[in-house]
Amino acid sequence: MVSKASASEEAPTPPAPSEGPAANPVEAVPLQAPTKAKATGKKKAKKKKKGKDKAGSIGSSRGIETMYRTSYRTHIDLSGLADNKANIMISINGIILTVVIASVAPRIVSDVWLLIPATMLLLTGLCSMIFAVLCARPRVLSRIVTLDDVRGNRANILFFGNFTNMTEADYVEGMTELMLEPERIYHNMSRDIYGLGRVLKLKFKLLRVSYTIFMWGLTLSVATFLILAVVQYQLNT
């Protein structure tokens, strides 16, 4: 009994749990990962906001310059294509008219039946060539323009039909003021492209009429010639 009592007295008592934040070493270590994540998120948000602001404003960015350059090049190429097609129609119809007048006209006296197809072919070539000439003819609308009209955006200083009526000093001053305002530059360039588009629309409309007259007129003339030739051959035999 004495030995059991002494053993119980000699047994160490468990330490009492300590209270307070200093007793837990894990909680005292600062965590850096959430701070870095927050900083990265703020940077991304700033970049997105900056990109939105930049996209919403008009500036001399490379994309806008490329858009205007491509549009100008496309309209100029289409204008050159229309002029080339008009020159082709003028040349072909000129050759047809020359051949008909020089070769067929002297034979009409002896072969009266050639008068109808020859007349149809002459009218076809003449009408088609007239519309082709109207398509290739230079088209300039010039009016009196002052520097105040340019400043008030009532005239396009980039179009030669407007600024050629101005004095050299007014033109240089207007161009200098225009270069200081990017939004006005884009506005005048847009008006210039719109004017090119209006001219192209009229060119291709006249060109379509010219080709249509040539196609149907030539077809009817050849068909009439063949029919009359067969009828005349049957009458002679």
Residue pairs with C-beta under 8 A, 6 or more apart in sequence:
21 27
21 28
22 28
54 61
58 64
58 182
58 183
58 186
59 182
60 182
64 186
68 186
68 189
68 193
71 193
72 193
72 196
75 193
75 196
75 197
75 200
76 196
78 200
78 204
79 196
79 199
79 200
79 203
82 135
82 136
82 200
82 203
82 204
82 207
83 135
83 136
83 203
85 135
85 207
85 211
86 132
86 133
86 135
86 136
86 203
86 206
86 207
86 210
87 132
87 136
89 128
89 129
89 132
89 207
89 210
89 211
89 214
90 129
90 132
90 133
90 136
92 214
93 125
93 126
93 128
93 129
93 132
93 214
94 125
94 129
96 121
96 125
97 122
97 125
97 126
97 129
100 118
100 121
100 122
100 125
101 122
104 114
104 118
105 118
107 114
108 114
108 115
108 118
111 232
113 228
113 229
113 231
113 232
114 225
114 228
116 224
116 228
117 221
117 222
117 224
117 225
117 228
120 217
120 220
120 221
120 224
121 217
121 218
121 221
123 217
124 213
124 214
124 217
124 218
124 220
124 221
125 214
125 217
127 213
127 217
128 210
128 211
128 213
128 214
128 217
129 210
131 206
131 207
131 209
131 210
131 213
132 206
132 207
132 210
134 206
135 203
135 206
135 207
135 210
139 199
139 202
140 160
140 161
141 161
142 161
142 162
142 164
142 165
143 161
143 162
143 165
144 165
145 155
145 157
145 162
145 163
145 165
145 166
146 166
146 170
147 166
147 170
147 173
147 174
149 155
150 157
150 162
150 166
150 174
150 178
151 174
151 177
153 184
153 187
153 188
155 162
156 162
156 188
156 191
156 192
156 195
157 163
157 171
157 174
157 175
157 178
157 188
158 188
158 189
158 191
158 192
159 191
159 192
159 195
163 171
163 174
166 174
178 184
178 185
178 188
179 185
